Amino acid sequence: MAASAAALCLSVLLLIAVCCRSDVNFIYQSFQRAPNLSLDGSASVLRGGALQLTNDSERLVGHAFYGSPVALGTLDDSQSGGGLAVSSFSTAFVFDIVTVGTGGGHGLAFVVAPSRALPGASPEIYLGVLGPNTNGKVSNHVFAVEFDTVTDLGMNETNGNHVGVDVNSLVSNVSEQAAYYTTGADGEDMKVPVKLESAQQIQAWIDYDGGSSLLNVTVAPVSVTGRPQRPLISTKLDLRSVFKENMYVGFSSATGKLASSHYILAWSFRTNGLAQPIDLRRLPKVPRQRTPAPKVLIIKFAAVACAGTITLVAAAMVTVLWLRRRAALADKLEDWELEVEHPQRIPYIELYKAARGFKESGFLGSGGFGHVYKGVLGRRRSGSGSGPGDEVAIKRISSGTKQGMREFVAEVSSLGRMRHRNLVELRGWCKHDQDLLLVYEFMPNGSLDAHLFGGAGRGEVLTWAQRFGVIRGVARGLLYLHEEWEHVVVHRDVKANNVLLGADMGARLGDFGLARLYEHGAAPGTTRVAGTLGYMAPELTVTSRATTATDVFSFGALLLEVACGRRPVERGEAADVILVRWVRDCGLDGDLLRAVDPRLDGCYDAAEAKLVLWLGMVCSLGRPEARPSMRQVCQFLNGEKVLPEDSALVFSDPDSSVFLGPVLSAMTLPSSCGTMSFGSLHGGR
């Protein structure tokens, strides 16, 4: 009896401990060395401790999230609204929006989302929270409170200085002009406007009662003593269908052609209780724009006006030399160039300065049909300060004919509109004489090829988790190119050297120098056969027609290369070793996992490894109509489709057709992965 009572008591204590652990309570009085903080995009922590979401450059997106998920939903069958009980939460933070010139944008938002990565997030009016392809979808599961500084009629906004409550859409459920309430001389509430982008510190409070579904939003300058008693927004908001059990909380901000620097100075958050108060005396400082004093300007003007004849002659000589150099670096636009619609044309002189004259010290390597240099583009809008600028990779390409240059620029102007988290972003372009310069975002961790085959200079072997993440990222990027963008884009050069790794080791497919695009539903035209040995589909030599199926074949070679740590074709003493044949032979011998990279020393997920090897062989089938589409590949990698247990599989070999029925038992995965059906892959694309 005593033992039972002790066991019951222990169970109760454990239950209380679990409940306590589920509550989150943190405060960042400063973000210097802040623990458990996840940043991406343009977000960074300044030396003084302020969190900068964006600077005043154009078309930036910055995210900052609390690194761990927060339990905001609990499954409860007694709930009538879907079986999820939403927890209460409270947050307080101080922000500062600094604008250069007469107008800026676009604002910031407090965000609650199921992931720290916000798929499809775009700058400008979308504040980096959603995008044109995701705005308004109930599958987003995103809640946000926006502090918007630009009016956009497409979002039903009535003024450019407002606070809005957003659910799965940037069209706000409730919106109010930024203000706070105070008590007037007559004892009545008086509404005092607050200008969000006034370069003053503003505190915001957001409180949600999960029991009553009541949301309160309050803002006030930090110069106002205490928290206003009456909130700016108080509304009923049922978040049961929006929140999942675990969500991430944080901030998002974006700029467009209008730009401001957006800062978060302090942040407090708590579930099931009021957020801790912020000590306003300890707020970090943010950089301010400096303007020259009038006296200094007068002195400079007087000095120039009093210059003598000798000074004028010397200045004239220097001016002539400078103009000659400037003319050599100036852009000479031809009539046809003015017809190409692309908003990101960058003057050659800026690229010349960014790459330090294209000297060997900034040379990164060669790719496709050009040389790549590292460069740093300065702040083109601010005109002040000495910030580090944006690191970019500048590809310099030489072209032969004017017509070829014109067609290529037109195609680049189309590809430059693509935006996807797994594609290297084309930041801009420039034509100078017979050179075409393409400006891409800089990938600090280099290429996948360098990491797989020892050229990264790090001496570290990619883990299986990193490899599987790279594979899924490239697959998502190819799916976007093939099916989700406005045109069908065939990359034509999918290989490890063209897969670049960002600071978070996320994969981005780059180098679109050989890419071709055509309308959805149209047939691709014939083109010059191009690509890399080992990645080229066999039908290219017959049809000269690049299709999405040829990209799938290249992706299959990449899958095997990543899993096996070997190149698609390796030179041997007696004969060349074809990787897909060698992997197939391992499967025929009943030991498919023998093909996995031995440098992993057995540290990999066997089910995922079998899946990747199987997909690599299926994508490498000789008949293009037998290969899966990239959507099917993504479904396999995401576990939405499963491996076969009782179906037969025929792999097309360049020399013969081999029946691989005996291999099925070696390729069967645990029940957690289920089984895959081969039959659906043979019905064409």
DOPA-276753 format. One line per field, with one value per residue (C-alpha): x, y, z; residue number from 1. Coordinates in nm, 2 decimals, decimal comma, m for minus. Each point is the difference from the previous one (the first is absolute). Example, Ala and Ser with C-alpha at 12.3 -4.5 7.8 and 13.67 -1.06 7.14 Angstrom:
! residues 2
east = [1,23 0,14] $
north = [m0,45 0,34] $
up = [0,78 m0,07] $
i = [1 2] $
//
This chain:
! residues 685
east = [0,00 0,28 0,19 m0,32 m0,04 0,37 m0,03 m0,31 0,17 0,30 m0,23 m0,17 0,34 0,12 m0,32 0,05 0,36 m0,10 m0,27 0,25 0,25 m0,25 m0,04 0,25 0,12 0,30 0,12 0,27 0,10 0,27 0,08 0,37 0,10 m0,38 m0,05 m0,24 m0,05 m0,03 0,07 m0,02 m0,01 0,13 m0,06 0,31 0,09 0,20 0,29 m0,20 m0,26 m0,28 m0,16 m0,01 m0,25 0,07 0,23 m0,11 0,09 m0,26 m0,20 0,13 m0,17 0,11 m0,13 0,08 m0,17 0,03 0,20 m0,23 m0,36 m0,26 m0,29 m0,30 m0,26 m0,11 m0,21 m0,33 m0,29 m0,24 0,06 m0,28 0,21 0,24 0,14 0,28 0,01 0,21 0,23 0,01 0,31 0,13 0,29 0,15 0,28 0,16 0,06 0,15 m0,04 0,26 m0,07 0,24 m0,14 m0,36 m0,16 0,07 m0,15 m0,14 m0,03 0,03 m0,22 m0,02 m0,05 m0,12 0,06 0,04 0,36 0,29 0,02 m0,29 m0,05 m0,06 0,07 0,05 0,12 m0,19 m0,38 0,03 0,24 0,20 m0,29 m0,19 0,02 m0,22 m0,03 m0,08 m0,19 m0,35 0,05 m0,14 0,28 0,25 m0,10 0,15 m0,11 0,17 m0,04 0,14 0,14 m0,03 0,14 m0,12 m0,35 m0,09 m0,35 0,03 0,01 m0,30 0,22 m0,13 0,31 0,38 0,04 m0,21 m0,01 m0,18 m0,09 0,07 m0,12 0,15 m0,01 0,15 m0,35 m0,06 m0,31 0,02 0,20 0,04 0,21 0,30 m0,09 m0,04 m0,27 0,05 m0,24 m0,09 m0,07 m0,37 0,07 m0,09 0,23 0,20 0,17 0,36 0,16 0,33 0,22 0,17 0,29 0,09 0,34 m0,14 m0,01 m0,35 m0,12 m0,27 m0,20 m0,19 m0,22 m0,22 m0,24 m0,04 m0,31 m0,20 0,17 0,06 0,30 0,13 0,26 0,15 0,27 0,16 0,33 0,24 m0,02 m0,35 0,01 m0,15 m0,22 m0,33 m0,30 m0,20 0,13 0,01 m0,16 m0,22 m0,17 m0,14 0,23 m0,03 0,34 m0,09 0,00 0,32 0,24 0,16 0,12 0,35 0,06 0,29 m0,01 0,21 0,02 0,01 0,07 0,05 0,09 m0,08 0,08 m0,08 0,23 0,06 0,22 m0,22 0,13 m0,12 0,16 m0,15 m0,25 m0,19 m0,23 m0,20 m0,27 m0,28 0,09 0,10 0,33 0,28 0,03 0,29 0,25 m0,02 0,31 0,22 m0,11 0,28 0,07 m0,04 0,20 m0,13 0,03 0,25 m0,05 0,28 m0,03 m0,08 0,33 0,20 m0,19 0,07 0,37 0,02 m0,18 0,22 0,32 m0,12 m0,10 0,34 0,21 0,26 0,07 0,26 m0,25 m0,26 0,25 0,10 m0,36 m0,08 0,28 m0,11 m0,36 0,10 0,19 m0,30 m0,25 0,21 0,01 m0,37 m0,08 0,20 m0,21 m0,33 m0,29 m0,08 m0,36 m0,11 m0,36 m0,09 0,12 m0,26 m0,27 0,11 m0,21 0,21 0,00 0,34 0,24 0,31 0,24 0,34 0,19 m0,16 0,09 0,35 0,05 m0,18 0,24 0,31 0,07 m0,05 0,34 0,13 m0,03 m0,38 m0,01 m0,22 0,01 m0,15 m0,35 m0,19 0,15 0,13 0,22 m0,14 0,13 m0,10 m0,12 m0,16 m0,28 m0,03 m0,32 m0,13 m0,29 0,16 0,29 0,13 0,17 0,27 m0,20 0,15 m0,24 m0,14 0,24 m0,08 0,14 0,06 0,02 0,17 m0,09 0,14 m0,24 0,06 m0,28 m0,24 m0,30 0,12 0,05 m0,35 m0,17 0,20 m0,08 m0,37 0,01 0,19 m0,25 m0,27 0,20 0,09 m0,37 0,03 m0,01 0,04 0,19 0,18 0,11 0,30 m0,16 0,10 0,04 0,07 0,18 0,20 0,12 0,33 0,14 0,03 m0,03 m0,31 0,02 m0,24 m0,02 m0,11 m0,04 0,33 0,01 0,26 0,03 0,08 m0,11 m0,12 0,27 0,27 m0,15 m0,04 0,34 0,23 0,02 m0,18 0,31 m0,18 0,10 m0,35 m0,21 m0,36 m0,23 m0,29 m0,25 0,17 0,01 m0,37 m0,09 0,20 m0,18 m0,34 0,09 0,12 m0,32 m0,22 0,19 m0,03 m0,38 m0,04 0,19 m0,20 m0,35 m0,05 0,15 m0,18 0,21 0,15 0,37 0,24 0,33 0,21 0,30 m0,11 0,32 0,18 0,21 m0,31 m0,16 0,12 m0,03 m0,11 0,11 m0,26 0,13 m0,33 0,02 m0,06 0,02 0,19 0,17 m0,28 0,23 m0,13 m0,36 m0,28 m0,37 m0,33 m0,37 m0,19 m0,16 0,23 0,26 0,36 0,21 0,32 0,32 0,38 0,09 0,16 0,07 0,25 0,11 m0,17 m0,30 m0,13 m0,31 0,06 m0,29 0,18 0,24 m0,30 m0,26 0,21 m0,31 0,05 m0,30 m0,10 0,08 0,36 0,03 m0,15 0,28 0,26 m0,16 0,02 0,37 0,03 m0,20 0,24 0,30 m0,11 m0,09 0,31 0,26 0,12 m0,03 m0,24 0,29 0,34 0,31 0,12 0,32 m0,19 m0,33 m0,20 m0,23 m0,36 m0,15 m0,36 0,11 0,22 m0,29 m0,23 0,25 0,01 m0,38 0,02 0,25 m0,26 0,21 m0,12 0,13 0,36 m0,03 m0,03 0,30 0,24 0,12 m0,33 0,13 m0,35 m0,15 m0,30 m0,37 m0,03 m0,35 0,08 0,32 m0,20 m0,26 0,27 0,18 m0,33 m0,11 0,34 m0,04 m0,36 0,09 0,28 m0,22 0,08 m0,35 m0,11 m0,37 0,09 0,17 m0,20 m0,09 0,16 m0,33 0,00 0,36 m0,09 m0,29 0,24 0,25 m0,27 m0,15 m0,32 0,07 0,16 0,23 m0,14 m0,02 m0,15 0,03 0,26 0,25 0,18 0,31 0,10 0,37 0,19 0,11 m0,30 m0,33 0,05 m0,28 0,05 m0,27 0,26 0,11 m0,34 0,06 0,33 m0,18 m0,30 m0,01 m0,14 m0,37 0,05 0,09 m0,26 0,03 0,04 m0,20 0,20 m0,30 m0,09 0,34 m0,05 m0,30 0,20 0,05] $
north = [0,00 0,24 m0,09 0,08 0,33 0,08 m0,09 0,22 0,29 m0,04 0,00 0,32 0,17 m0,11 0,13 0,33 0,02 m0,07 0,27 0,24 m0,08 0,07 0,37 0,24 0,31 0,20 0,36 0,15 0,33 0,02 m0,24 0,00 m0,36 m0,08 m0,38 m0,21 0,27 m0,10 0,26 m0,01 0,24 0,34 m0,03 0,05 0,11 0,33 0,05 0,21 m0,28 0,11 m0,25 0,14 m0,17 0,21 0,29 0,27 m0,20 m0,10 m0,33 m0,16 m0,25 m0,07 m0,26 m0,05 m0,29 m0,15 m0,31 m0,26 m0,07 0,12 m0,22 0,22 m0,27 m0,31 m0,28 m0,01 m0,21 0,21 0,30 0,05 0,20 m0,26 m0,18 0,26 0,22 0,31 0,12 0,36 0,20 0,35 0,19 0,34 0,15 0,33 0,09 0,29 0,09 0,23 0,15 0,16 0,30 0,09 m0,34 m0,36 m0,34 m0,25 m0,09 m0,30 m0,27 m0,22 m0,35 m0,34 m0,27 m0,38 0,03 0,25 m0,02 0,19 m0,16 0,24 0,30 0,32 0,36 0,32 m0,01 m0,36 0,10 m0,33 m0,19 m0,14 0,05 0,03 m0,38 m0,06 0,30 m0,09 m0,38 m0,17 m0,25 0,27 m0,03 0,35 0,27 0,34 0,35 0,25 0,35 0,12 0,34 m0,02 0,02 m0,27 0,00 m0,36 m0,10 0,22 0,24 0,35 0,17 m0,05 0,00 m0,27 m0,31 m0,31 m0,35 m0,26 m0,36 m0,20 0,32 0,35 0,13 0,09 m0,13 0,31 0,32 0,33 0,30 m0,01 0,18 m0,04 0,11 0,23 0,17 0,36 0,29 m0,08 m0,36 m0,14 m0,22 0,20 m0,17 0,13 m0,09 m0,19 0,03 m0,34 0,11 0,31 m0,15 m0,01 m0,30 m0,15 m0,28 m0,25 m0,25 m0,29 m0,21 m0,30 m0,18 m0,35 m0,06 0,30 0,03 0,37 0,18 0,34 0,20 0,32 0,24 0,31 0,19 m0,09 0,36 m0,08 m0,11 m0,34 m0,21 0,17 m0,15 m0,02 m0,21 0,14 m0,33 m0,23 m0,27 m0,36 m0,23 m0,38 m0,14 m0,37 m0,07 0,21 m0,12 m0,35 m0,16 0,15 0,34 0,24 0,36 0,29 0,29 0,07 0,32 0,10 0,29 0,07 0,30 0,19 m0,10 0,05 m0,15 m0,21 m0,08 m0,20 0,12 m0,23 m0,29 m0,18 m0,30 m0,23 m0,27 m0,03 0,33 0,36 0,07 0,13 0,38 0,15 0,23 0,30 0,15 m0,28 0,02 m0,02 0,29 m0,02 0,18 0,34 0,18 0,29 0,33 0,25 0,31 0,33 0,16 m0,28 0,04 0,37 m0,05 m0,25 0,23 0,29 m0,21 m0,10 0,35 0,14 m0,24 0,16 m0,04 m0,27 m0,20 0,04 m0,12 m0,30 m0,09 0,03 m0,25 m0,24 0,03 m0,08 m0,31 m0,11 0,05 m0,21 m0,28 0,05 m0,03 m0,32 m0,14 0,15 m0,21 0,06 m0,12 m0,11 0,04 m0,37 0,01 0,26 m0,25 m0,27 0,04 m0,07 0,22 m0,12 0,14 0,11 0,26 m0,15 0,24 m0,13 m0,36 0,11 0,15 m0,28 m0,26 0,23 0,02 m0,38 m0,08 m0,35 0,06 m0,01 m0,30 m0,28 m0,24 m0,08 m0,13 m0,06 0,24 0,28 0,10 0,07 0,27 0,09 0,36 0,23 0,23 0,31 0,16 0,17 0,18 0,14 0,20 0,01 m0,23 m0,26 m0,32 m0,33 m0,02 m0,31 m0,28 m0,13 m0,23 0,17 m0,22 0,16 m0,15 0,08 m0,02 m0,02 0,17 0,28 m0,22 m0,28 0,27 0,14 m0,34 m0,10 0,33 m0,04 m0,35 0,11 0,28 m0,27 m0,24 0,30 0,01 m0,35 0,00 m0,33 m0,09 m0,28 0,20 0,24 0,34 0,21 0,34 0,19 0,02 0,24 0,00 0,18 m0,01 m0,37 m0,11 m0,11 0,01 m0,19 0,08 m0,28 m0,03 m0,12 m0,35 m0,01 m0,38 m0,05 m0,28 m0,35 m0,15 0,16 m0,15 m0,34 m0,03 0,19 0,34 0,20 0,05 m0,11 m0,36 m0,10 m0,27 0,10 m0,19 m0,21 0,25 0,28 m0,20 m0,10 0,36 0,11 m0,26 0,11 0,37 m0,06 m0,21 0,29 0,24 m0,21 m0,05 0,38 0,03 m0,28 0,06 0,29 0,31 0,18 m0,18 m0,35 0,04 m0,28 0,05 m0,23 0,00 m0,16 m0,12 0,02 0,30 0,20 m0,07 0,27 0,00 0,30 0,10 m0,25 m0,27 0,03 m0,11 0,25 m0,10 0,26 0,07 0,04 0,07 m0,30 0,02 0,01 0,09 m0,04 0,03 m0,26 m0,25 0,09 m0,23 0,09 0,08 m0,16 0,16 m0,05 m0,31 0,13 m0,13 m0,20 m0,36 m0,23 0,23 0,01 m0,21 m0,25 0,13 0,34 m0,14 m0,11 0,27 0,30 0,10 0,10 m0,08 m0,03 m0,37 0,08 0,21 m0,30 m0,22 0,25 0,01 m0,38 0,02 0,26 m0,22 m0,29 0,24 0,14 m0,34 m0,19 0,28 m0,09 0,18 m0,13 m0,11 m0,09 m0,09 m0,35 m0,18 m0,26 0,18 0,30 m0,06 0,11 0,08 m0,10 m0,35 m0,05 0,09 m0,23 m0,29 0,06 m0,04 m0,32 m0,14 0,06 0,27 0,33 0,19 m0,10 0,29 0,27 0,23 m0,19 0,33 0,01 m0,30 m0,14 0,32 0,04 m0,08 m0,34 0,06 0,34 m0,13 m0,28 0,26 0,23 m0,29 m0,13 0,34 0,06 m0,32 0,07 0,36 m0,15 m0,23 0,01 0,07 0,35 m0,09 m0,25 0,26 0,16 0,37 0,23 0,03 m0,38 0,01 0,26 m0,21 m0,30 0,21 0,15 m0,35 0,07 m0,29 m0,32 m0,28 m0,31 m0,33 m0,23 0,19 m0,10 0,27 0,01 0,22 0,10 m0,06 0,15 m0,35 m0,21 m0,01 m0,16 m0,14 0,10 m0,20 m0,17 0,35 0,09 m0,17 0,19 0,33 m0,04 0,27 m0,02 0,04 0,36 0,08 m0,24 m0,11 0,16 m0,08 m0,02 m0,04 0,37 0,09 m0,17 0,19 0,28 0,36] $
up = [0,00 0,09 m0,32 m0,21 0,18 m0,06 m0,37 m0,04 0,17 m0,23 m0,31 0,12 0,05 m0,34 m0,16 0,17 m0,11 m0,36 0,01 0,15 m0,27 m0,27 0,10 m0,16 0,18 m0,13 m0,03 m0,22 0,16 m0,27 m0,29 0,06 0,04 0,02 0,05 m0,22 m0,26 m0,37 m0,27 m0,38 m0,30 0,08 0,38 0,22 0,35 0,02 0,22 0,25 0,05 m0,23 m0,24 m0,35 m0,22 m0,32 m0,09 m0,24 m0,31 m0,26 m0,01 0,32 0,23 0,35 0,25 0,37 0,19 0,34 m0,08 0,18 m0,08 0,24 0,11 m0,09 m0,07 0,20 m0,14 0,18 m0,12 0,21 m0,22 m0,25 m0,24 m0,13 0,30 0,07 0,31 m0,05 0,28 0,11 m0,08 0,07 m0,16 0,03 m0,22 m0,09 m0,36 m0,19 m0,37 m0,15 m0,34 m0,24 m0,20 m0,03 m0,01 0,09 0,05 0,03 0,37 0,23 0,15 0,31 m0,15 0,13 m0,25 m0,02 m0,12 0,02 m0,38 m0,16 m0,35 m0,28 0,22 m0,21 0,07 m0,03 0,09 0,12 0,28 m0,05 0,16 m0,30 m0,38 m0,30 m0,03 0,37 0,10 0,12 0,02 0,31 m0,02 0,11 0,37 0,05 0,25 m0,01 0,14 m0,26 0,06 m0,36 m0,12 m0,37 m0,14 m0,25 m0,14 m0,11 0,37 0,08 0,20 0,06 0,13 0,01 0,38 0,15 0,22 m0,14 0,11 m0,27 m0,02 m0,30 m0,21 0,00 m0,05 0,36 0,20 0,21 m0,07 0,19 m0,05 0,24 0,32 0,37 0,25 0,29 0,24 m0,10 0,23 m0,01 0,12 m0,35 m0,20 m0,25 m0,30 m0,07 m0,34 m0,01 m0,31 m0,05 m0,21 0,20 0,12 0,36 0,23 0,01 0,23 m0,10 0,20 m0,14 0,23 m0,10 0,24 m0,13 0,22 m0,12 m0,34 0,07 m0,17 0,13 m0,18 0,16 m0,12 0,15 m0,01 0,27 0,12 0,12 0,36 0,05 m0,22 m0,13 0,18 m0,33 m0,28 m0,36 m0,13 0,20 m0,20 0,02 m0,20 m0,01 m0,08 0,05 m0,37 m0,05 0,27 0,00 0,32 m0,04 m0,16 m0,03 0,11 m0,13 m0,23 m0,38 m0,19 m0,37 m0,22 m0,36 m0,22 0,32 0,28 0,37 0,26 0,24 0,35 0,30 0,32 0,26 0,01 0,27 m0,05 0,22 m0,04 0,26 0,17 m0,05 m0,17 0,22 m0,01 m0,20 0,18 m0,23 0,16 m0,14 m0,37 m0,25 m0,24 m0,37 m0,27 m0,10 m0,33 0,03 m0,18 m0,04 0,21 m0,19 0,11 m0,16 m0,33 0,00 0,06 m0,28 m0,24 0,09 m0,05 m0,35 m0,09 0,10 m0,20 m0,23 m0,37 0,06 0,20 m0,28 m0,26 0,21 0,06 m0,37 m0,08 0,27 m0,13 m0,36 0,12 0,22 m0,28 m0,23 0,25 0,07 m0,37 m0,02 0,28 m0,11 m0,15 m0,36 m0,04 m0,34 m0,12 0,05 0,36 0,09 m0,11 0,26 0,31 0,30 0,31 0,13 m0,26 0,20 m0,14 m0,11 0,21 0,32 m0,09 m0,09 0,34 0,18 m0,16 0,05 m0,37 m0,05 0,14 0,07 0,37 m0,03 m0,25 0,13 m0,30 m0,34 m0,06 m0,32 m0,25 0,23 0,29 0,34 0,24 0,35 0,05 0,25 m0,11 0,21 0,13 m0,31 0,17 0,32 m0,12 0,36 0,24 m0,07 0,03 m0,13 m0,29 m0,17 m0,09 m0,35 m0,26 m0,34 m0,31 m0,30 m0,33 m0,35 m0,29 m0,37 m0,20 0,07 m0,08 0,24 0,27 m0,06 0,03 0,31 0,17 m0,07 0,15 0,30 0,06 0,02 0,23 0,22 0,12 0,15 0,38 0,20 0,31 m0,18 m0,30 0,00 m0,04 m0,30 0,16 m0,33 m0,33 m0,21 m0,36 m0,07 m0,35 m0,09 0,37 0,18 0,38 0,22 0,37 0,24 0,37 0,17 0,14 0,28 0,02 m0,37 m0,22 0,09 m0,23 0,22 0,32 m0,15 m0,16 0,22 m0,15 0,27 0,21 0,32 0,03 0,12 m0,15 m0,06 0,23 m0,13 0,14 m0,19 m0,32 0,03 0,06 m0,31 m0,21 0,11 m0,05 m0,36 m0,07 0,12 m0,22 m0,31 0,07 0,00 m0,33 m0,17 0,13 0,23 m0,18 m0,28 m0,26 m0,02 0,07 m0,10 0,19 m0,23 0,24 0,33 0,17 0,34 m0,12 m0,06 0,34 0,24 0,38 0,20 0,35 0,14 m0,23 m0,19 m0,37 m0,28 m0,37 m0,21 m0,33 m0,25 m0,28 m0,20 0,11 m0,26 0,07 m0,19 0,07 0,21 m0,24 m0,29 m0,14 0,06 m0,31 m0,11 0,12 0,00 0,21 0,32 0,34 0,20 m0,06 0,24 0,05 m0,36 m0,09 m0,28 m0,22 m0,03 m0,26 m0,21 0,04 0,10 0,20 0,36 0,21 0,37 m0,03 m0,09 0,32 0,19 m0,15 0,12 0,35 0,01 m0,06 0,28 0,24 m0,05 0,02 0,34 0,15 m0,13 0,02 m0,35 m0,34 m0,26 m0,22 0,14 m0,20 0,06 m0,10 m0,21 m0,07 0,12 0,31 m0,07 0,34 m0,08 m0,12 0,31 0,23 m0,20 0,04 0,38 0,00 m0,22 0,26 0,27 0,18 m0,13 0,30 m0,10 m0,24 0,27 0,05 0,23 0,15 0,19 0,20 0,03 0,15 m0,22 m0,01 m0,19 m0,11 m0,14 m0,17 m0,17 m0,11 m0,15 m0,18 m0,14 m0,12 m0,16 m0,21 m0,09 m0,11 m0,21 m0,20 m0,37 m0,12 0,09 0,03 0,27 0,23 0,27 m0,01 0,26 0,17 0,05 0,11 0,27 0,11 0,05 0,19 0,22 0,08 m0,19 m0,24 0,12 m0,12 m0,17 0,18 m0,26 m0,33 m0,26 m0,13 m0,33 m0,02 m0,35 m0,05 m0,29 m0,10 0,10 0,18 0,34 0,21 0,36 0,17 0,24 0,12 0,15 0,34 0,03 m0,07 0,23 0,27 0,36 0,05 0,10 m0,36 m0,15 m0,36 m0,33 m0,32 m0,32 m0,22 0,01 m0,14 m0,33 m0,11 m0,16 0,12] $
i = [1 2 3 4 5 6 7 8 9 10 11 12 13 14 15 16 17 18 19 20 21 22 23 24 25 26 27 28 29 30 31 32 33 34 35 36 37 38 39 40 41 42 43 44 45 46 47 48 49 50 51 52 53 54 55 56 57 58 59 60 61 62 63 64 65 66 67 68 69 70 71 72 73 74 75 76 77 78 79 80 81 82 83 84 85 86 87 88 89 90 91 92 93 94 95 96 97 98 99 100 101 102 103 104 105 106 107 108 109 110 111 112 113 114 115 116 117 118 119 120 121 122 123 124 125 126 127 128 129 130 131 132 133 134 135 136 137 138 139 140 141 142 143 144 145 146 147 148 149 150 151 152 153 154 155 156 157 158 159 160 161 162 163 164 165 166 167 168 169 170 171 172 173 174 175 176 177 178 179 180 181 182 183 184 185 186 187 188 189 190 191 192 193 194 195 196 197 198 199 200 201 202 203 204 205 206 207 208 209 210 211 212 213 214 215 216 217 218 219 220 221 222 223 224 225 226 227 228 229 230 231 232 233 234 235 236 237 238 239 240 241 242 243 244 245 246 247 248 249 250 251 252 253 254 255 256 257 258 259 260 261 262 263 264 265 266 267 268 269 270 271 272 273 274 275 276 277 278 279 280 281 282 283 284 285 286 287 288 289 290 291 292 293 294 295 296 297 298 299 300 301 302 303 304 305 306 307 308 309 310 311 312 313 314 315 316 317 318 319 320 321 322 323 324 325 326 327 328 329 330 331 332 333 334 335 336 337 338 339 340 341 342 343 344 345 346 347 348 349 350 351 352 353 354 355 356 357 358 359 360 361 362 363 364 365 366 367 368 369 370 371 372 373 374 375 376 377 378 379 380 381 382 383 384 385 386 387 388 389 390 391 392 393 394 395 396 397 398 399 400 401 402 403 404 405 406 407 408 409 410 411 412 413 414 415 416 417 418 419 420 421 422 423 424 425 426 427 428 429 430 431 432 433 434 435 436 437 438 439 440 441 442 443 444 445 446 447 448 449 450 451 452 453 454 455 456 457 458 459 460 461 462 463 464 465 466 467 468 469 470 471 472 473 474 475 476 477 478 479 480 481 482 483 484 485 486 487 488 489 490 491 492 493 494 495 496 497 498 499 500 501 502 503 504 505 506 507 508 509 510 511 512 513 514 515 516 517 518 519 520 521 522 523 524 525 526 527 528 529 530 531 532 533 534 535 536 537 538 539 540 541 542 543 544 545 546 547 548 549 550 551 552 553 554 555 556 557 558 559 560 561 562 563 564 565 566 567 568 569 570 571 572 573 574 575 576 577 578 579 580 581 582 583 584 585 586 587 588 589 590 591 592 593 594 595 596 597 598 599 600 601 602 603 604 605 606 607 608 609 610 611 612 613 614 615 616 617 618 619 620 621 622 623 624 625 626 627 628 629 630 631 632 633 634 635 636 637 638 639 640 641 642 643 644 645 646 647 648 649 650 651 652 653 654 655 656 657 658 659 660 661 662 663 664 665 666 667 668 669 670 671 672 673 674 675 676 677 678 679 680 681 682 683 684 685] $
//
